[in-house]
Amino acid sequence: MNILAAILFLIILYSLGSALYYMYKDSGDSTRMVKSLSIRIGVSILLFVIMMAYSWFNM
């Protein structure tokens, strides 16, 4: 579980960093930043759900 959480956290950080890069590089001309932030939100929700399920079943 710890390895999965760490991997998902690294994916979240990578997505956040790529959104920052696209914000400066594209200057608002494309939707790559929005897609990157959407991926970050989705992975964050997935990580939260996995942690809640792990907590629930590991009682």
Buried (B, 14 or more C-beta within 10 A) or exposed (E): EEEEEEEBEEBBEBBBEBBEEBBEEEEEEEEBBEBBBEBBEEBBEEBEEBBEEEEEEEE
